Amino acid sequence: MKKEIERKFLVKGDFMPYVTSKSYIEQGYVAKSEELTLRIRTRDEQGYLTIKGRTNAAGMSRSEWEYEIPVEQARELLSFSKGTIKKHRYLVPEGEHVFEIDCFYGDNEGLVVAEVELQDEDEQYPRPEWLGQEVTGDRRYYNSQLLKHPYLTWHEE
């Protein structure tokens, strides 16, 4: 079983000069409980099915299984989702780490979040100048929560 360990941050500055690749992602959730989440994703012309376990108390690690599937099947499965998240993902290498920066669209327009995957929860990682406030463990920033409570509605609460 693979363990996903990541830290999540808001982005406060210009990261674009450091981008090495860009992709378009659309994802949805076809099943979600406290114990498991079943996500379907297209990334450019690839499809993925991902199963994620419960997030630990610190909000930074959980079990994860990801399988590539034909993009046509992924698009068909997305039709079972109650909405989708749309975003561009930019990769920014920083030392031995790679930050994944997501710029959201639609009801989450204006939200820009960076994630870095780690080998263990205490691992040191770089903090580039464009990295903002840490939001690891803040459920509002989980993609599955952004479907239920989009970023553009937060000012209303």
C-alpha positions as a printed NumPy array, in Angstrom:
array([[  0.   ,   0.   ,   0.   ],
       [  1.318,   3.408,  -0.954],
       [  1.184,   6.16 ,   1.639],
       [  0.544,   9.689,   0.369],
       [  2.217,  12.327,   2.537],
       [  1.8  ,  15.923,   1.43 ],
       [  1.815,  19.491,   2.693],
       [ -0.52 ,  22.063,   1.183],
       [ -0.069,  25.837,   0.896],
       [ -1.7  ,  28.88 ,  -0.592],
       [  0.361,  30.593,  -3.279],
       [  1.226,  34.251,  -2.678],
       [  3.639,  35.11 ,  -5.479],
       [  4.66 ,  34.517,  -9.069],
       [  5.702,  30.903,  -9.591],
       [  5.331,  30.944, -13.4  ],
       [  9.021,  31.576, -14.224],
       [  9.842,  28.238, -12.537],
       [  7.185,  26.051, -14.225],
       [  8.49 ,  23.032, -16.144],
       [  5.151,  21.525, -17.249],
       [  1.433,  22.243, -17.346],
       [ -1.596,  19.946, -17.621],
       [ -5.374,  20.275, -17.54 ],
       [ -7.21 ,  18.207, -14.926],
       [-10.892,  17.457, -14.489],
       [-11.868,  15.273, -11.564],
       [-14.918,  14.082,  -9.734],
       [-15.884,  11.728,  -6.942],
       [-18.147,   8.732,  -7.488],
       [-18.07 ,   7.481,  -3.889],
       [-17.051,   9.146,  -0.636],
       [-17.271,   8.074,   2.983],
       [-15.255,   8.781,   6.121],
       [-13.086,   5.755,   5.366],
       [-12.605,   5.852,   1.568],
       [-12.819,   8.222,  -1.371],
       [-13.107,   7.029,  -4.971],
       [-11.884,   9.692,  -7.39 ],
       [-11.968,   9.736, -11.174],
       [ -9.592,  12.061, -13.001],
       [ -8.615,  13.008, -16.505],
       [ -5.245,  14.65 , -16.94 ],
       [ -4.894,  15.853, -20.511],
       [ -5.532,  12.634, -22.481],
       [ -5.004,  10.156, -19.629],
       [ -7.531,   8.689, -17.206],
       [ -7.08 ,   7.631, -13.577],
       [ -9.068,   5.903, -10.879],
       [ -7.81 ,   6.682,  -7.359],
       [ -8.837,   5.237,  -4.015],
       [ -7.816,   7.228,  -0.949],
       [ -8.118,   6.198,   2.695],
       [ -8.873,   8.296,   5.749],
       [ -6.549,  11.264,   6.349],
       [ -4.548,  11.083,   9.582],
       [ -5.108,  13.523,  12.464],
       [ -2.368,  15.878,  11.248],
       [ -4.126,  16.085,   7.879],
       [ -1.055,  15.231,   5.822],
       [ -0.997,  11.479,   5.144],
       [ -3.316,   8.7  ,   4.001],
       [ -3.289,   5.468,   2.051],
       [ -3.61 ,   5.852,  -1.702],
       [ -3.991,   3.523,  -4.68 ],
       [ -3.999,   4.974,  -8.198],
       [ -4.605,   3.138, -11.473],
       [ -4.387,   4.421, -15.022],
       [ -7.524,   3.634, -17.031],
       [ -8.508,   4.491, -20.618],
       [ -9.436,   8.18 , -20.846],
       [-12.779,   7.299, -22.482],
       [-13.712,   5.214, -19.424],
       [-12.615,   8.006, -17.082],
       [-14.812,  10.502, -18.947],
       [-17.744,   8.104, -18.771],
       [-17.229,   7.566, -15.031],
       [-17.043,  11.344, -14.481],
       [-20.661,  11.491, -15.63 ],
       [-21.591,   9.692, -12.365],
       [-19.977,  12.408, -10.279],
       [-22.029,  15.205,  -8.746],
       [-19.959,  17.897, -10.422],
       [-16.301,  18.156, -11.259],
       [-13.293,  20.203, -10.273],
       [-11.428,  21.84 , -13.18 ],
       [ -7.898,  23.122, -12.833],
       [ -4.56 ,  23.61 , -14.49 ],
       [ -1.657,  21.942, -12.721],
       [  1.83 ,  23.378, -12.974],
       [  4.95 ,  21.508, -11.852],
       [  7.746,  23.493, -10.221],
       [ 10.898,  21.603,  -9.223],
       [ 12.623,  22.94 ,  -6.129],
       [ 15.747,  21.029,  -5.114],
       [ 14.843,  17.356,  -4.734],
       [ 11.129,  18.165,  -4.459],
       [  8.451,  19.086,  -6.974],
       [  5.619,  21.44 ,  -6.077],
       [  2.295,  20.819,  -7.812],
       [  0.458,  24.118,  -8.178],
       [ -3.259,  23.994,  -8.97 ],
       [ -5.077,  27.001, -10.44 ],
       [ -8.807,  26.346, -10.177],
       [-11.639,  27.367, -12.523],
       [-15.413,  27.644, -12.383],
       [-16.844,  27.97 ,  -8.875],
       [-13.306,  27.806,  -7.451],
       [-11.864,  30.532,  -9.698],
       [ -9.075,  32.487,  -8.024],
       [ -7.929,  29.698,  -5.716],
       [ -4.265,  28.75 ,  -6.211],
       [ -2.847,  25.969,  -4.048],
       [  0.6  ,  24.319,  -3.957],
       [  1.29 ,  20.801,  -2.692],
       [  4.57 ,  19.019,  -2.073],
       [  4.77 ,  15.252,  -1.555],
       [  7.142,  13.962,   1.098],
       [  8.684,  10.606,   2.037],
       [  7.828,  11.077,   5.735],
       [  5.953,  13.623,   7.818],
       [  9.109,  15.148,   9.342],
       [ 10.985,  15.55 ,   6.057],
       [ 12.525,  18.965,   5.397],
       [ 11.574,  20.69 ,   2.131],
       [ 12.342,  24.033,   0.456],
       [ 10.094,  27.053,   0.927],
       [ 10.254,  29.193,  -2.2  ],
       [  9.347,  32.882,  -1.9  ],
       [  6.014,  32.383,  -3.712],
       [  4.831,  29.85 ,  -1.106],
       [  2.184,  31.311,   1.182],
       [  0.256,  30.213,   4.261],
       [  0.197,  26.484,   5.031],
       [ -3.306,  24.982,   4.868],
       [ -2.402,  21.307,   5.406],
       [ -5.289,  19.628,   7.199],
       [ -7.758,  22.458,   6.499],
       [-10.623,  20.448,   4.991],
       [-11.934,  23.458,   3.045],
       [ -9.022,  23.028,   0.633],
       [ -9.657,  19.329,  -0.1  ],
       [-10.79 ,  18.996,  -3.705],
       [-13.758,  16.871,  -2.626],
       [-14.851,  19.68 ,  -0.267],
       [-14.415,  22.326,  -2.975],
       [-17.215,  20.571,  -4.883],
       [-19.574,  20.922,  -1.903],
       [-18.422,  24.37 ,  -0.757],
       [-16.771,  26.182,  -3.685],
       [-14.179,  28.856,  -3.016],
       [-16.341,  31.615,  -4.542],
       [-19.008,  31.029,  -1.827],
       [-16.615,  31.385,   1.12 ],
       [-17.099,  35.148,   1.418],
       [-20.83 ,  34.509,   1.967],
       [-20.201,  32.432,   5.095]])
